[in-house]
Amino acid sequence: MSNRFPQCSDDRPRPGARGAACALIILTSACGGGGGTAQNSAQGTATPPAQAAPAVTLPALDSLHVNSPDPAKSGADSSRRISEARASSQSKPDALEARALLGAELYDGGKSAEAERVYRDLLKQHPEHVGSLVGLAQILLDRDDLDGAGVLIERALKANPESIPALQKKVVLLLARDQTAEAVRVAETALRLDANSAALQAALGDAQRAFGDLPKAITAYRKAVELNPEWAPGWTRLGESLAENGDAAEAQTALRRALERNPESYPAYRALARLYFDNGQPEQAVDAWERALRLQPERGEAHEGIAEALVAAKRPAEARRHAEEAQRRGRDVRALLQKIDHPGTP
């Protein structure tokens, strides 16, 4: 799709979260942003391009033998982890790391407001606690409060100049500010402190990708998944970048590996849907978008993406239903609705 970058590769199901958390600006409004081929702007949404026949037909999603997403199970697992972290923090009220872990589990479980309260309460007592500063900075990044996040990140780095999580967040912040060359520099500096950090390798990949150096980004993502083969977001980002580089078959392999590790990964299903669509396989794109929507039905970008795939699959009634839902969720789909109502018009 034309709005391939920036997009969100983060695997946490947080409605409304912006790309910064996802690391690429990963992200722009990535987490709420770019659905399918449409480019949103104040002027409207670009008409999806006509699809060419695929150079290589990718195997259907069902043939990849990936477990279907189970949001109920994922939600139950998250609730269990939050309960355990809450019990631990209550039994050890003076244990900073137990309280910070509760904040992290709340955030991962989509409870950002409660996580923010935990971090702020902890920082009242321990103003330079790096884990809480970084956790709160992430929440502000999701909110597009770049200045507030920047203050917290600098406080964290003042407390510990070699904090890997704080350096990672600085890369995210710099990407959000379009300071890509500086983001590359910070990521490379951080890697000199910990060359075996998969997350830092991925952050370098994000920075190289934003800088426009796709081959170097792919190399960094490959290193990230080599260091941590079980890290689903690393495989997702590798798959996205391979797709951008025109290697559809290898991109699908990487995204399959992401889903094997996390069948509840909305970003991986979204990337797979876009891959199928770009490869001229709209019915398979519909299948992948349906699975993404099963995980996060509130995502306007997913409703827009599936509507575009349904148009290409010549299923206009279903396409209109999803396009209207995308519109209700704030997407600019005027050109898409025009295409549905007047097929064949430019």
N, C-alpha and C positions, 0 to 999 in steps of 0.2 A: 504494500500500500504506500501511497505517497507520503503519508505522515509517519514514516517508519521511525524517525527519531525527532524529538525525544519521546521516550515512552517509559512506562514504569515496569521495572523488573523485580520489584520487591514482592515477596510471597505472602505478605501479611494482609489479611482481608480488612482493610480500613477504609470504609466509605469516605469519600471526600479527601482522602490523603493526597497530597500533591507529590509530584515526582521526586522532590528532593529526597524524601525517604527512600525512594526506590533507587536512589543513587544516580541515576542518569539525569538528570533533568531532561538522568533518570530521575531527567526526568523532567517536564514543564507541567503542564497540568496533566501531566501524564497520568497520574492516577485518576484524573477525571477526564483526561484529554484524549486525543485522537482515536477515533473509533475504527473506521475502516480506511477506505481510500480518501475519504473526504478531508479537506483542509478547512478547518473552521477559521473564520475571520470576521471582522466587523462587517465586511461586505457580503458575507454569505458563505455557503459551503460549496466547494468545487465539485463538479459532476464527476463521479467515478469513471476512470478510463475504461474503454472497451477492452475486454480480455482477449488475449491471444491464446491459441491452443498451447497447452503445457509442453515444454521441451522434453520433460521426463515426467510421467505420471507418478505422483507420490502414492504410496500405499494408503488405503483408507484407514481412518482412525481406529475402527474396530479391529483391524488386522494388527495393530501395534501391541495388542494384549495389555493395555494399560487399564487398571481398575477405574471404574467410573467414580466420579467424585461423590463423596458422602458428607454433605455439610453437617448433618446431625452428629455424626461421629466426630468430626473435626471440632464442632462446638463443644461436645462433651469433654473431649480431651483438653481443650483450652480451659474449660470451667474447672476441671480437676487440677490442672497446674496452678491456676489462680488460687484455688482453695488451699492447696498445699503451701504455696508461698505466703498466703495470708496467715495461716496457722504458724508458720515458722517465724514470721515477723512479729506476731503477737507474743510468742513464747520467748523471743529474744528482742525486746523492744530497743535495746541499746546496740544491737548488732546492725551496723550500717549496711553491710552487704545483703543481709536478709531483707531489709526494707527496700533497698534498691532493686533486688530481684523481684519483689512484689510489684514495683513500678513497671519493670520490664515485662512481666507476665501480663499485667493489665493492658499494657500498650499492645503487646502481641495479640491479645484477645479482643482488640478493637475497643477497649475501654479507655480512650485517651484522656477524657476529662478526669477520671478517677486516678489514672496514672500521674497526671499533672499534679493533682493534690498531694499524692504521696511524695513526689520529687520536691515540691515546694516546701512541704512540711519538714522534710529531711534537711533541705538546704538552709532553713531557718536556724537549725541547730548546728549544722556543719556546712558553712557557706562554700567551702572549697572541695566538697566531696565530688571527685571527678566523675564517677559513674552517674550521679544524679544530675550534674551539669550537662553531661552529654545526652542523657535520656530526655531531659527537659528541652534541650536544644533541638532534638529530633522532632518533638511535638510542635515546637515553634516553626521548624522548617515545613512541616506538613501544613501549617496554617499560613504559609508564605510570609511569616514575620522574619525576614532575613536579618534585619538589624538586631532584633532581640536574640535570635539564634547566634549571631556573630559574637555578641557580648558574652554569652555563656560559653561558647567554644574557646574564646580567648582566655576567659577565666580558668577553664579546664587546662589549657596549655600552659598558663602561668603556674598553676599548681603542679603540673607534671608535663614538662615540654616533650616528653617521649611517650605520652599516652597514645597508643595506637587507635583506640576508639575516637579520641578527640581529633586526631589527624585525619581519620576517615571522614568525620563529619565536616572538617574544614574543606576537604576536597568537594564534598557535596555542596557546601555553601558557595564555594568558588564557582562551581558549575552553574548553580542557580543564578549567580551574578554575571554569567557569561565570561568569566575570567579563566578561560580554558587553559591558556599557557601556564598560568600560575597553579592551576589545579594539577596539571601534569608534574610540575616541579615539586609540589608538596607531596604528591603520591610517590614520586621517585625517592624523595628524601625519607619518607616514612618507610619505604621498603628497605632502605639501608639499615634501618633499626630492626626490622623483622622481615627478612626476605622470604620466610616460610608462611606468611599470613595470606591465606586464600582471599580473605576479605580485602586486604590491601591490593593484591594483584587485580581483583575485580574493580577496585576503585581506580587503579591506574588504567584499566581497560575502559572504564566509563569516561575518564578524562581524555584518553586518546581518541575515543569514539566521538566525543563532543568536539575535539580539535580537528576531526576530519581524517584522522589516520587510521582507517579501518584495519589494515593488515596488522599494525601494532596492537590495536585493541583486541583482535582475535588472538594474537599471541599471548596477551596478558590473561584473557579469559581461559585459554587452554591451560596456562600455568595454574590459574585459580582452581580449576576442577581437577588438575593433577595433584595439587596439594590437598584438596578436600573433595574426593570423588562423590561424597554423599550430599553435597551442598546443592540443593535444587536451584536456587537463584543463580548460581554460577553457570549451570547448564542452560538455564533460560537465556541469560545474557549472551552466552556463546551462540546459542541457536539464533537469536535475533540478529547478531552481527554477521553470522554466516549467511543468513537469508539476505541481508543487505548487500552482501558481497556476491550474491548470485548463486550460491551453492545450496540449492534447495534440498537435495538428498541428505547432505551432511547436517544441514540445519534441522531437518526433521528428526534425525538420529539424536541430536543433542536435546531437542525438546522432549523426545520420548524418554530420554534418561532423566530429565527434570521431573516428568510426571511419574516415572517409576519411583522416584524418591519422595515425591509429594503429590499424590493424586488430587489434592485440594488446591493446587496452584492455579489461581486465576491468571496470573501473567503468562504462564506456560500455555494454557489453553488459548489465551488471546493471541499470543505469538503464532501458535499453530494455525489458528483460524486465518490470520493474515497471510501466513505462508501458503495455505491452500488457495486462498482467494487470488493471491498474486500469481499462483501457478496455474490459474485457469480451471480450478476445481471447486466451483461454488457450492455444490451439495456437501462436499466434505467440510468446507468452511462453515456452512450452516450447522453441521454436526458439532464442530469444535466450539462455535459460539454458543450453542445450546448448553453445552457442558459448562462453559464459562458463566453463563447466566444462572445455571443451577447453583453455582457457588456465590455469585454476587448479583442477584436480580435487580439491585438498585442502580447498577452501572449504566448510565446513559450511553457511554461509548459502545458498550456491548450491544445494546438495542440498535444503535446506528449501524454497527458492523454487521449484525445479522440481517438487518434490512437491506444493506447493499448486496450481501451474498444472495438473499432471496430474490432481489431484482435480477441478478445475473442468472439465477436458476429459473427465472420466469415464473415466479410465484408471487404476483403483485399484491394479492389480498393480504397475505401474511406479512409481506414487506411493509405495507402501509401501517398495519397494526404496530409493528415494532418501531417504525419511523415516528409514529405519533407518540409512542411511549418515550422515545429518545427526546422528542421535542418537549414533552412534559418535564423531562429531567434536565432541561437546560441546553440541549444540543441544538445547534443551528442546522436544520435538515431541510431548509427550503428547496434547495436544488434537488435533493433526493426525492422529496415529495413531488416535485415537478416531473422528475424522470418517471416516477411510478404512475402518475396521472396521464402523462403524455409520452409514452414510450417511443423511442426513435427520434425525439427532439434533441438538438445539440445541447 
